[in-house]
Amino acid sequence: MSQEIESADVVRLVLQFLKENNLMRTYQTLQDETNISLNTVESIESFVTEIHQGHWDTVLKVVQPLKLPDKKLMDLYEQIVIELIEMRELGAARSLLRQTEPMLKLKDLDTERYMRLENVLGRNYFDPKEVYLEGGSKEKRRTAIAQQLAGEVSVVPPARLLTLLGQALKWQQVQGLLPPGVQLDLFRGKAAVREQEEETYPTQLFKTIKLGMKSHAECVRFSPDGMCLATGSVDGIIEIWNYLTGKLRKDLKYQAQEQPMMMDSAVLAIAFSRDMELLASGDQNGKIFVCH
C-alpha cells in the first residue's frame, strides 16, 4: 500500500528549513501565499514560562513568524500594552497600541475596548483595579494568554526535510539502488561528478556551542543521520544538540525540563547505534551506560 503525502506537509517541511536557515522573508512569503503555517516552537514549556514571567521581548520574537488567530493576538498585545503602561514605559506602550496590526484590528472591531486602553495610557497614574476587572489580576491574565497560545503551537524535531531526504537515500542504498560510498547529486538524481580539488584546512567556523562556565566537552559524536550532535562533558553530563542552531534539542522532553542524561564522572566516550534508538556512553570510572 502506497503512503500518500499531503502537499501541506511538504510546505511545512520547506517552511521549517527556511526558518532554521534564517530565510525569513522567503518564509513569510511562502506562508502568506499558501496560507499554511508552521507554528512550531523549540519548547512549549519554555514558551509558556516566558509568558508567565512577562518576558515580552522574547515572546514577541517567538510569535512574530507564527500565524495565530486575531483574537489571541489582540489579547496578547493588549496585555503587553497594559504592563508597559504600569511600568510607565509610555512611549513603548503608545507605539505598540497605535502602530501594530493586532491593536489596529482591535480598534476596528472593538472600539470601546481600544479606547479604554487609550484612556489608561493618558492618565498620570495606574490603577490595577480599573484595568483588571471582576477579580482579575496580571498573573491571571498571563496564565490565560499562556494557555491560549500553547494550544496554537507544537514542537517537532529539527531539520525534518534533511532527515527525510537522508533516510530516503539510505533506503535506496539498502535496496542496492545507490552504490555505496558514492556522493549523490541530489538535484539531478545521479552520482556527483567531483572536480579534482586540492585538500585545504578548514577556514570557516560554522557554529560555536558553549557549555557551562566550569565544564568542557571530553567527547563529541554526530548521530548516524548527521542531524544532531551529542556531547559528553567533564562533569558527567550528556547533551544532544541541534548543530544547525547551536542550541540544545528542546524537542527531547528531558532536556526541555532541564533533566539531562548524567554519569557519575567525566564522560570519555559516546556512540549512537546505527538506528539511533540507543546511545552508549562510558565514563572515567569505567561505567558504561546504554540509554534508549
GUKOLVEX-301309 format. One line per 5 residues: number of its first residue (from 1); their letters; for each residue x, y, z of N, C-alpha, C. Coordinates in Angstrom, 2 decimals, decimal comma. Each point is the difference from the previous one (the first is absolute). Layout:
N
NUM	A	X/Y/Z/X/Y/Z/X/Y/Z  ... .
This chain:
292
1	MSQEI	0,85/-1,19/0,00/-0,85/1,19/0,00/0,89/1,25/0,00  -0,24/0,91/-0,94/0,81/1,21/-0,10/-0,41/1,00/1,07  0,97/0,76/0,44/-0,24/1,01/1,03/-0,24/1,35/-0,67  -1,15/0,60/0,24/-0,31/1,30/-0,59/0,64/1,12/0,82  0,53/0,97/-0,71/0,63/1,15/0,65/-0,84/1,24/-0,26 .
6	ESADV	-0,39/0,66/1,06/-0,80/1,22/-0,11/0,90/1,15/-0,47  -0,49/0,76/-0,97/0,78/1,14/-0,50/0,26/1,01/1,10  -0,95/0,14/0,95/0,20/0,94/1,11/1,19/-0,41/0,86  0,22/-1,32/0,16/1,14/-0,45/0,79/1,32/0,33/-0,70  0,01/-0,08/-1,33/1,21/0,35/-0,76/0,31/1,47/0,20 .
11	VRLVL	-1,04/0,84/-0,04/0,19/1,44/0,21/0,56/0,25/1,40  -0,51/-0,72/1,00/0,48/0,19/1,37/1,47/-0,42/0,12  0,39/-1,05/-0,70/1,41/-0,41/0,02/0,88/1,10/-0,56  -0,44/0,62/-1,09/0,77/1,08/-0,61/0,01/1,22/0,92  -1,13/0,30/0,64/-0,06/1,11/0,94/0,98/-0,20/1,15 .
16	QFLKE	0,07/-1,21/0,53/0,94/-0,27/1,09/1,44/0,20/-0,46  0,31/-0,48/-1,21/1,35/0,18/-0,54/0,34/1,48/-0,14  -0,94/0,79/-0,52/0,24/1,43/-0,16/0,20/0,69/1,34  -0,82/-0,37/0,99/0,10/0,62/1,32/1,33/-0,34/0,67  0,42/-1,26/-0,09/1,25/-0,41/0,64/1,22/0,62/-0,65 .
21	NNLMR	-0,13/0,38/-1,27/1,11/0,64/-0,71/-0,17/1,51/-0,09  -0,93/0,53/0,81/-0,19/1,45/0,15/-0,35/0,70/-1,32  -0,75/-0,70/-0,87/-0,47/0,60/-1,25/-1,43/0,50/0,23  -0,12/1,02/0,84/-1,30/0,39/0,53/-0,90/0,69/-1,03  0,57/0,75/-0,95/-0,85/0,62/-1,01/-0,64/-1,05/-0,90 .
26	TYQTL	0,79/-0,97/-0,41/-0,53/-1,09/-0,81/-1,00/-0,82/0,81  0,31/-0,21/1,27/-0,91/-0,72/0,91/-1,36/0,70/0,05  0,02/1,33/0,20/-1,25/0,75/0,13/-0,79/-0,02/-1,31  0,71/0,13/-1,13/-0,67/0,00/-1,30/-0,68/-1,34/-0,26  0,71/-1,10/0,27/-0,57/-1,33/-0,21/-1,20/-0,24/0,91 .
31	QDETN	0,10/0,46/1,24/-1,10/-0,16/0,95/-1,23/0,80/-0,44  0,22/1,20/-0,50/-1,11/0,85/-0,44/-0,65/-0,56/-1,26  0,82/-0,47/-0,96/-0,54/-0,47/-1,28/-0,75/-1,32/0,14  0,46/-0,87/0,89/-0,64/-1,31/0,15/-1,06/-0,01/1,09  0,03/1,02/0,87/-0,90/0,04/1,17/0,19/-1,22/0,89 .
36	ISLNT	1,23/-0,52/0,01/0,36/-1,13/0,86/1,04/0,49/1,00  -0,22/-0,26/1,27/0,90/0,50/1,03/0,78/-1,15/0,62  1,18/0,33/0,48/0,84/-1,00/0,67/-0,35/-0,08/1,48  -0,03/1,15/0,65/-0,42/0,10/1,40/0,70/-1,01/0,91  1,32/0,03/-0,03/0,78/-0,86/0,88/0,90/0,86/0,89 .
41	VESIE	0,30/-0,52/1,17/0,95/0,64/0,92/0,98/-1,06/0,46  1,14/0,44/0,53/1,00/-0,95/0,46/-0,49/-0,78/1,21  -0,76/0,66/0,87/-0,51/-0,66/1,21/-1,27/0,73/0,45  -1,11/-0,73/0,10/-1,24/0,61/0,47/0,15/0,43/1,45  0,69/-0,82/0,81/0,19/0,35/1,42/0,75/1,32/0,15 .
46	SFVTE	1,06/0,19/-0,80/0,77/1,24/0,08/-0,83/1,19/-0,49  -0,78/-0,22/-1,06/-0,86/1,06/-0,55/-1,02/0,46/1,04  -0,64/-0,96/0,66/-0,99/0,32/1,04/0,65/0,72/1,17  1,20/-0,45/0,38/0,71/0,63/1,11/0,33/1,46/-0,30  0,42/0,28/-1,23/0,31/1,38/-0,38/-1,23/0,89/0,12 .
51	IHQGH	-1,18/-0,53/-0,34/-1,24/0,78/0,13/-0,33/0,23/1,47  0,09/-1,06/0,81/-0,29/0,13/1,43/0,90/1,03/0,67  1,25/0,08/-0,45/0,96/0,92/0,62/-0,01/1,38/-0,65  -0,81/0,17/-1,05/-0,12/1,31/-0,63/1,22/0,42/-0,79  0,73/-0,97/-0,56/1,15/0,33/-0,85/-0,52/0,27/-1,41 .
56	WDTVL	-0,62/1,15/-0,19/-0,75/0,27/-1,22/0,88/0,16/-1,22  1,23/0,49/0,15/0,90/0,10/-1,16/0,23/-1,39/-0,61  0,26/-0,98/0,87/0,22/-1,36/-0,47/-1,26/-0,59/-0,60  -1,14/0,23/0,65/-1,28/-0,54/-0,48/-0,32/0,55/-1,38  0,19/1,30/-0,21/-0,32/0,60/-1,30/0,91/-0,53/-1,10 .
61	KVVQP	1,26/-0,28/0,31/0,89/-0,58/-1,01/-0,47/-1,39/-0,41  -0,52/-0,76/0,96/-0,50/-1,34/-0,31/-1,30/0,09/-0,79  -0,85/0,94/0,37/-1,33/0,10/-0,60/0,05/0,59/-1,41  0,98/0,84/-0,27/0,03/0,77/-1,25/-0,15/-0,87/-1,26  0,70/-1,14/-0,14/-0,17/-0,79/-1,23/-1,20/-0,94/0,02 .
66	LKLPD	-0,74/-0,06/1,12/-1,12/-0,93/0,11/-1,27/0,60/-0,59  -0,92/-0,89/-0,41/-1,33/0,45/-0,42/-0,97/-0,36/1,10  -0,48/1,01/0,72/-0,88/-0,21/1,15/-1,34/0,70/-0,23  -1,08/-0,48/0,62/-1,30/0,65/-0,14/0,06/1,46/0,47  -0,73/0,85/-0,69/0,02/1,43/0,32/-0,36/0,26/1,46 .
71	KKLMD	-1,00/-0,70/0,51/-0,44/0,23/1,38/1,12/-0,25/1,00  0,74/-1,09/-0,20/1,07/-0,34/0,94/1,16/0,99/-0,11  0,27/0,47/-1,20/1,03/1,02/-0,16/-0,43/1,31/0,66  -1,25/0,35/-0,14/-0,48/1,24/0,64/0,07/-0,10/1,51  -0,34/-1,17/0,55/0,11/-0,19/1,45/1,45/0,14/0,47 .
76	LYEQI	0,92/-0,58/-0,77/1,42/0,06/0,35/0,51/1,44/-0,03  -0,24/0,69/-1,10/0,51/1,37/-0,14/-0,66/0,94/1,01  -1,28/-0,22/0,29/-0,68/0,82/0,99/0,69/-0,12/1,36  0,35/-1,24/0,39/0,65/-0,21/1,29/1,38/0,65/0,04  0,72/-0,09/-1,12/1,33/0,62/-0,04/-0,12/1,52/0,14 .
81	VIELI	-0,97/0,59/-0,67/-0,22/1,45/0,11/-0,32/0,38/1,44  -0,87/-0,77/0,64/-0,37/0,29/1,39/1,22/-0,05/0,91  0,84/-1,01/-0,16/1,17/-0,13/0,87/1,04/1,08/-0,28  0,12/0,42/-1,25/0,91/1,11/-0,30/-0,49/1,29/0,66  -1,32/0,21/-0,03/-0,55/1,18/0,67/0,27/-0,07/1,51 .
86	EMREL	-0,19/-1,19/0,58/0,24/-0,18/1,43/1,44/0,33/0,37  0,95/-0,35/-0,88/1,42/0,28/0,25/0,37/1,42/-0,42  -1,01/0,77/-0,47/0,17/1,39/-0,45/0,93/0,12/-1,20  0,06/-1,06/-0,80/0,71/0,06/-1,27/-1,01/0,43/-1,06  -0,40/1,25/0,08/-1,14/0,50/-0,76/0,29/0,10/-1,49 .
91	GAARS	1,23/0,33/-0,36/0,33/0,08/-1,42/-0,14/-1,34/-0,70  0,53/-1,06/0,65/-0,11/-1,34/-0,57/-1,46/-0,45/-0,04  -0,75/0,31/1,05/-1,42/-0,38/0,05/-0,77/0,71/-1,10  0,29/1,28/-0,22/-0,70/0,79/-1,02/0,29/-0,56/-1,40  1,27/-0,34/-0,26/0,37/-0,55/-1,31/-0,70/-1,33/-0,26 .
96	LLRQT	-0,01/-0,85/1,02/-0,63/-1,31/-0,14/-1,50/0,13/-0,21  -0,62/0,94/0,70/-1,45/0,18/-0,08/-0,43/0,58/-1,34  0,77/0,93/-0,53/-0,45/0,75/-1,17/0,62/-0,44/-1,32  1,01/-0,87/0,06/0,71/-0,31/-1,24/0,04/-1,49/-0,35  -0,42/-0,88/0,89/0,07/-1,43/-0,29/-1,32/-0,51/-0,58 .
101	EPMLK	0,09/-0,98/-0,86/-1,18/-0,51/-0,70/-1,08/-0,55/0,94  0,35/-0,79/1,03/-1,06/-0,51/0,88/-0,77/1,11/0,71  0,69/1,07/0,41/-0,68/1,09/0,69/-0,84/0,84/-0,97  0,43/0,14/-1,24/-0,81/0,71/-0,98/-1,25/-0,79/-0,34  0,12/-1,34/-0,01/-1,18/-0,84/-0,21/-0,96/0,12/1,19 .
106	LKDLD	0,57/0,06/1,21/-0,83/0,19/1,18/-0,78/1,31/-0,09  0,65/1,03/-0,50/-0,65/1,31/-0,14/-1,20/-0,08/-0,94  0,14/-0,78/-1,08/-1,09/-0,14/-0,97/-1,12/-0,89/0,52  0,38/-1,09/0,70/-0,99/-1,00/0,40/-0,66/0,30/1,34  0,73/0,62/0,91/-0,54/0,26/1,35/0,52/1,37/0,46 .
111	TERYM	-0,62/1,04/-0,54/0,47/1,36/0,26/-0,03/0,34/1,49  -1,01/-0,46/0,71/-0,13/0,32/1,42/1,18/-0,59/0,79  0,34/-1,23/-0,30/1,13/-0,64/0,69/1,31/0,73/-0,31  0,16/0,41/-1,26/1,21/0,73/-0,39/0,07/1,34/0,72  -1,10/0,70/0,09/0,00/1,32/0,63/0,28/-0,09/1,50 .
116	RLENV	-0,38/-1,13/0,63/0,36/-0,18/1,41/1,52/0,01/0,17  0,69/-0,64/-0,95/1,47/0,00/0,06/0,55/1,41/-0,21  -0,59/0,74/-0,92/0,44/1,39/-0,22/-0,20/0,83/1,26  -1,12/-0,21/0,69/-0,27/0,75/1,23/1,01/-0,34/1,09  0,31/-1,30/0,14/0,99/-0,42/1,00/1,36/0,60/-0,33 .
121	LGRNY	0,33/0,03/-1,29/1,28/0,55/-0,44/0,09/1,50/0,30  -1,13/0,71/-0,08/0,02/1,45/0,18/0,02/0,45/1,44  -0,20/-0,90/0,94/0,00/0,40/1,41/1,42/0,10/0,55  0,13/0,78/1,06/1,32/0,13/0,64/0,16/-0,95/1,17  -0,87/-1,00/0,09/0,12/-1,02/1,04/-0,49/-1,32/-0,59 .
126	FDPKE	0,28/-1,10/0,69/-0,48/-1,32/-0,44/-0,69/-0,69/1,16  -1,25/-0,39/-0,21/-0,79/-0,68/1,02/-0,38/-1,39/-0,52  0,61/-1,08/0,55/-0,30/-1,35/-0,49/-1,48/-0,36/0,08  -0,72/0,56/0,98/-1,42/-0,33/0,16/-0,83/0,50/-1,18  0,47/1,07/-0,64/-0,72/0,53/-1,15/0,30/-0,78/-1,28 .
131	VYLEG	1,12/-0,70/0,01/0,43/-0,74/-1,19/-0,44/-1,46/0,07  0,24/-0,63/1,15/-0,35/-1,40/0,19/-1,32/-0,08/0,76  -1,07/-0,17/-0,74/-1,33/0,03/0,58/-0,42/-1,37/0,52  -1,03/-0,02/0,83/-0,62/-1,23/0,50/1,01/-0,96/0,64  0,81/0,53/0,89/0,95/-0,83/0,74/1,19/-0,48/-0,80 .
136	GSKEK	0,21/0,59/-1,16/1,14/-0,40/-0,82/1,30/0,57/0,53  1,09/-0,46/-0,57/1,32/0,48/0,38/0,96/-0,21/-1,16  1,16/0,61/0,12/1,01/-0,16/-1,04/0,39/-1,46/-0,17  0,18/-0,71/1,12/0,41/-1,41/-0,06/-1,07/-0,86/-0,66  -1,28/0,27/0,31/-1,09/-0,78/-0,61/-0,07/0,26/-1,51 .
141	RRTAI	0,22/1,24/-0,40/-0,03/0,31/-1,43/1,14/-0,67/-0,73  1,19/0,00/0,62/1,14/-0,67/-0,62/-0,27/-1,50/-0,15  -0,58/-0,61/1,05/-0,30/-1,43/-0,05/-1,00/-0,32/-1,11  -1,03/0,83/-0,13/-1,01/-0,23/-1,04/0,61/0,12/-1,40  0,85/1,00/-0,18/0,66/0,20/-1,30/0,93/-1,17/-0,30 .
146	AQQLA	0,75/-0,46/1,01/0,91/-1,13/-0,19/-0,77/-1,25/-0,43  -1,14/-0,26/0,61/-0,81/-1,16/-0,36/-0,53/0,12/-1,43  -0,42/1,18/-0,38/-0,52/0,21/-1,35/1,08/-0,24/-1,05  1,17/0,59/0,20/1,07/-0,09/-1,01/0,64/-1,39/-0,03  0,06/-0,66/1,15/0,59/-1,34/0,03/-0,80/-0,97/-0,85 .
151	GEVSV	-1,31/0,23/-0,11/-0,84/-0,86/-0,83/0,18/0,22/-1,49  0,71/1,07/-0,38/0,19/0,33/-1,42/1,35/-0,44/-0,54  0,90/-0,46/0,87/1,35/-0,33/-0,45/0,31/-1,46/0,30  1,05/-0,50/-0,63/0,44/-1,37/0,23/1,51/-0,06/-0,09  0,56/-1,14/0,41/1,45/-0,23/-0,05/0,25/-1,16/-0,95 .
156	VPPAR	0,90/0,20/-0,95/0,38/-1,08/-0,91/1,52/-0,12/-0,01  0,53/-1,18/-0,33/1,46/-0,15/-0,08/0,58/0,94/-1,04  1,23/0,46/0,20/0,61/0,93/-0,96/0,38/-0,68/-1,30  0,16/0,81/-1,05/0,55/-0,45/-1,29/-0,75/-1,21/-0,57  -1,31/0,05/0,02/-0,78/-1,14/-0,47/0,20/-0,25/-1,49 .
161	LLTLL	0,11/1,06/-0,82/0,19/-0,18/-1,44/1,29/-0,74/-0,30  1,09/0,43/0,63/1,29/-0,64/-0,24/0,01/-1,43/0,55  -0,67/-0,20/1,14/-0,07/-1,34/0,57/-0,73/-0,96/-0,93  -1,14/0,43/-0,54/-0,76/-0,86/-0,90/0,76/-0,29/-1,29  0,67/1,01/-0,54/0,81/-0,23/-1,19/1,12/-0,99/0,29 .
166	GQALK	0,64/0,15/1,17/1,07/-0,94/0,37/-0,52/-1,41/0,15  -1,19/-0,15/0,62/-0,58/-1,33/0,16/-0,35/-0,62/-1,35  -0,49/0,82/-0,94/-0,34/-0,51/-1,33/1,25/-0,49/-0,73  1,09/0,74/0,13/1,24/-0,41/-0,65/0,54/-1,29/0,61  -0,11/-0,12/1,34/0,47/-1,22/0,65/-0,82/-1,21/-0,45 .
171	WQQVQ	-1,31/0,19/-0,15/-0,86/-1,09/-0,46/0,42/-0,44/-1,41  0,31/0,98/-0,86/0,44/-0,34/-1,35/1,32/-0,76/0,02  0,88/0,36/0,93/1,26/-0,74/0,12/-0,25/-1,43/0,45  -0,92/-0,17/0,99/-0,32/-1,34/0,49/-0,61/-0,86/-1,11  -0,80/0,62/-0,87/-0,63/-0,72/-1,10/0,93/-0,21/-1,18 .
176	GLLPP	1,22/0,52/0,11/0,95/-0,16/-1,09/-0,19/0,96/-1,15  -0,83/1,03/0,20/-0,26/0,96/-1,07/1,10/1,06/-0,08  0,77/0,14/1,08/1,12/0,94/0,02/1,25/-0,76/0,39  1,07/0,12/-0,75/1,24/-0,67/0,39/0,57/0,62/1,25  0,51/-0,80/0,94/0,55/0,55/1,24/1,23/0,86/-0,24 .
181	GVQLD	0,13/1,03/0,84/1,19/0,84/-0,07/-0,01/1,02/-1,12  -1,12/0,12/-0,71/-0,09/0,95/-1,11/-0,79/1,23/0,45  0,56/1,17/-0,24/-0,71/1,22/0,35/-1,05/0,28/-1,07  -1,26/0,25/0,45/-1,11/0,18/-0,91/-0,26/1,48/-0,26  -0,22/0,33/-1,27/-0,51/1,32/-0,35/-1,51/-0,07/0,19 .
186	LFRGK	-0,50/0,47/1,14/-1,40/-0,17/0,37/-0,93/0,67/-1,00  0,38/1,13/-0,53/-0,87/0,73/-0,92/-0,15/-0,74/-1,32  1,10/-0,53/-0,53/-0,06/-0,70/-1,28/-0,34/-1,48/0,15  0,11/-0,52/1,22/-0,34/-1,38/0,23/1,01/-0,99/-0,52  1,26/0,38/-0,02/1,05/-0,91/-0,45/1,29/0,33/0,73 .
191	AAVRE	0,99/-0,87/-0,18/1,26/0,18/0,70/0,63/1,32/-0,39  0,50/0,71/1,00/0,62/1,30/-0,25/1,36/-0,17/-0,63  0,31/0,86/-0,94/1,31/0,01/-0,63/0,84/1,05/0,70  1,03/-0,46/0,67/0,83/0,92/0,79/1,26/0,35/-0,76  0,29/1,28/-0,05/1,25/0,43/-0,60/1,15/-0,29/0,95 .
196	QEEET	1,15/-0,20/-0,57/1,18/-0,23/0,82/0,30/1,24/0,83  -0,03/-0,15/1,30/0,23/1,14/0,88/1,18/-0,26/0,92  0,71/1,06/0,26/1,11/-0,10/0,94/-0,57/0,12/1,42  0,37/-0,93/0,86/-0,50/0,03/1,37/0,58/1,19/0,75  -0,86/0,70/0,73/0,42/1,15/0,79/-0,54/-0,15/1,41 .
201	YPTQL	0,58/0,73/0,92/-0,48/-0,03/1,38/-1,26/0,85/0,11  -0,84/-0,26/1,01/-1,25/0,77/0,16/0,28/1,49/0,21  -0,82/0,83/-0,62/0,18/1,45/0,12/-1,26/0,71/0,52  -1,09/-0,74/0,17/-1,26/0,63/0,40/-0,57/-0,68/1,23  -0,33/0,81/1,01/-0,64/-0,50/1,21/-1,50/-0,03/-0,22 .
206	FKTIK	-0,62/-1,18/0,12/-1,43/-0,13/-0,27/-0,84/0,41/1,20  0,26/-0,59/1,17/-0,78/0,28/1,19/0,87/-0,23/1,22  -0,24/0,75/1,06/0,69/-0,19/1,27/-1,01/-0,42/1,06  0,28/-1,09/0,68/-0,86/-0,49/1,07/0,73/0,23/1,32  -0,64/0,73/0,92/0,62/0,31/1,27/-0,63/-0,81/1,11 .
211	LGMKS	0,83/-0,65/0,82/-0,47/-0,74/1,16/0,04/0,92/1,22  -0,20/-0,56/1,18/0,01/0,80/1,22/1,36/0,61/0,28  0,03/0,95/0,93/1,22/0,74/0,31/1,12/-0,92/0,45  -0,33/-1,03/0,81/1,03/-0,88/0,55/-0,01/-1,37/-0,67  -0,49/-0,06/-1,22/-0,09/-1,28/-0,69/0,67/0,08/-1,36 .
216	HAECV	0,39/-1,15/-0,51/0,49/-0,08/-1,36/-0,27/-1,40/-0,54  -0,06/-0,10/-1,31/-0,30/-1,28/-0,63/1,23/-0,91/0,00  -0,20/-1,26/0,40/1,05/-1,01/-0,09/-0,14/-0,82/-1,28  -1,24/-0,08/-0,56/-0,22/-0,75/-1,22/-1,23/0,54/-0,70  -0,01/-0,09/-1,31/-1,15/0,41/-0,82/-0,22/-1,05/-1,08 .
221	RFSPD	-1,26/-0,11/-0,44/-0,30/-0,98/-1,04/-1,25/0,43/-0,78  0,09/0,02/-1,33/-1,17/0,24/-0,83/-0,85/-1,26/-0,03  -1,33/0,20/-0,11/-0,90/-1,14/-0,17/0,20/-0,59/-1,39  -0,39/-1,26/-0,22/0,20/-0,63/-1,31/-0,65/0,74/-1,15  -1,13/0,69/0,26/-0,63/0,75/-1,08/0,57/1,41/-0,14 .
226	GMCLA	0,97/0,36/0,86/0,65/1,30/-0,10/-0,85/1,18/0,41  -1,14/-0,26/0,64/-0,94/1,07/0,32/0,16/0,58/1,40  0,72/-0,68/0,88/0,20/0,55/1,34/1,38/-0,39/0,51  0,40/0,64/1,08/1,34/-0,17/0,55/-0,12/-0,31/1,49  0,67/-1,05/0,44/0,00/-0,35/1,42/1,34/0,41/0,61 .
231	TGSVD	-0,05/0,55/1,22/1,21/0,38/0,71/0,04/-0,68/1,36  1,18/-0,42/0,41/0,21/-0,52/1,34/0,98/0,92/0,72  -0,37/0,45/1,20/0,77/1,05/0,69/0,79/-0,55/1,17  0,93/0,82/0,47/0,84/-0,38/1,12/-0,81/-0,16/1,28  -1,17/0,66/0,08/-0,84/-0,10/1,18/-1,01/-1,14/-0,08 .
236	GIIEI	0,14/-0,86/-1,03/-0,84/-1,18/-0,12/-1,30/0,20/-0,75  -0,24/1,19/-0,54/-1,26/0,29/-0,68/0,10/-0,36/-1,48  -1,06/-0,65/-0,50/-0,10/-0,34/-1,41/-1,14/0,81/-0,59  0,27/0,74/-1,08/-1,00/0,87/-0,58/-0,08/-0,21/-1,51  -1,22/0,18/-0,54/-0,23/-0,13/-1,43/-0,31/1,38/-0,57 .
241	WNYLT	0,73/0,38/-1,05/-0,08/1,36/-0,53/-0,52/0,00/-1,44  -0,68/1,07/-0,36/-0,29/0,30/-1,40/1,18/0,82/-0,52  0,86/-0,64/-0,77/1,23/0,69/-0,40/-0,28/1,14/-0,98  -1,19/-0,01/-0,65/-0,33/1,07/-0,95/-0,20/1,33/0,73  -0,55/-0,08/1,24/-0,26/1,22/0,77/0,97/0,18/1,15 .
246	GKLRK	0,73/-1,07/0,36/0,89/0,07/1,14/-0,72/-0,05/1,33  -1,28/-0,45/-0,02/-0,80/-0,03/1,22/-0,37/-1,43/0,36  -0,35/-0,20/1,28/-0,44/-1,31/0,46/-1,28/-0,41/-0,72  -0,14/-1,31/-0,21/-1,22/-0,55/-0,58/-1,11/0,04/1,06  -0,85/1,03/-0,07/-1,08/0,13/0,99/-1,22/-0,84/-0,36 .
251	DLKYQ	0,01/-0,63/-1,21/-1,09/-0,93/-0,30/0,16/-1,31/0,76  1,19/-0,22/0,59/0,22/-1,13/0,90/-0,49/0,43/1,39  -1,01/-0,67/0,50/-0,72/0,48/1,18/0,91/0,17/1,20  0,93/-0,95/0,20/0,85/0,08/1,20/0,93/1,22/-0,05  0,40/0,41/-1,21/0,83/1,20/-0,11/-0,84/1,26/0,14 .
256	AQEQP	-1,23/-0,02/-0,50/-0,89/1,15/0,17/-0,28/0,25/1,47  -0,03/-1,08/0,80/-0,25/0,12/1,44/1,30/0,15/0,79  1,12/0,20/-0,71/1,32/0,19/0,62/0,36/-1,17/0,91  -0,22/-1,22/-0,51/0,38/-1,22/0,70/0,87/-0,85/-0,93  1,25/0,43/-0,25/0,83/-0,68/-0,99/0,45/-1,39/0,46 .
261	MMMDS	0,41/-0,82/-0,97/0,64/-1,28/0,32/1,30/0,30/0,75  0,33/-0,85/0,98/1,14/0,32/0,85/0,70/-1,27/0,47  1,34/0,04/-0,01/0,81/-1,08/0,54/0,70/0,47/1,27  0,66/-0,94/0,69/0,59/0,34/1,31/1,29/0,79/-0,11  0,68/-0,10/-1,14/1,26/0,73/-0,18/0,13/0,42/-1,46 .
266	AVLAI	1,15/0,55/-0,36/0,20/0,54/-1,34/-0,34/-1,03/-1,08  -0,75/0,44/-1,01/-0,39/-0,88/-1,11/1,14/0,01/-1,03  0,56/-1,19/-0,26/1,16/-0,10/-0,89/-0,35/-0,54/-1,38  -1,17/-0,62/-0,15/-0,36/-0,56/-1,30/-1,52/-0,06/-0,14  -0,49/0,29/-1,19/-1,42/-0,13/-0,30/-0,14/-0,55/-1,42 .
271	AFSRD	-1,08/-0,75/-0,23/-0,24/-0,56/-1,33/-1,49/-0,30/-0,17  -0,51/0,26/-1,21/-1,38/-0,33/-0,35/-0,05/-1,40/-0,62  -1,12/-0,68/0,20/-0,25/-1,21/-0,79/-0,35/0,44/-1,42  0,10/-0,92/-0,95/-0,23/0,37/-1,39/-1,41/0,51/-0,24  -0,99/-0,58/0,71/-1,38/0,45/-0,19/-0,36/1,19/0,89 .
276	MELLA	0,97/0,49/0,77/-0,16/1,18/0,87/-0,98/-0,22/1,14  -0,34/-1,25/0,30/-0,91/-0,30/1,11/0,75/-0,03/1,33  1,32/-0,24/-0,05/0,79/-0,14/1,22/1,19/0,95/-0,02  0,37/0,44/1,20/1,20/0,82/0,16/0,84/-0,61/1,12  1,24/-0,36/-0,32/0,90/-0,59/0,99/1,03/1,04/0,42 .
281	SGDQN	0,36/-0,02/1,30/0,99/0,94/0,50/0,86/-0,70/1,06  1,25/0,43/0,08/0,91/-0,54/0,99/0,67/1,10/0,79  0,14/-0,20/1,33/0,57/1,08/0,81/1,37/-0,38/0,55  0,58/0,93/0,73/1,36/-0,14/0,51/0,13/-1,12/1,03  -1,11/-0,36/0,66/0,02/-1,06/1,01/-0,18/-1,39/-0,60 .
286	GKIFV	-0,09/-0,08/-1,32/-0,12/-1,30/-0,63/-1,42/-0,47/-0,22  -1,00/0,84/0,32/-1,40/-0,38/-0,21/-0,42/0,29/-1,43  -0,90/-0,85/-0,50/-0,59/0,19/-1,33/-1,51/0,04/0,16  -0,60/1,06/-0,51/-1,45/0,13/-0,01/-0,50/-0,20/-1,43  -1,12/-0,70/-0,14/-0,69/-0,12/-1,28/-1,41/0,53/0,21 .
291	CH	-0,32/1,11/-0,69/-1,29/0,68/0,18/-0,85/-0,17/-1,23  -1,30/-0,18/0,23/-0,96/-0,15/-1,11/-0,73/1,32/-0,21 .
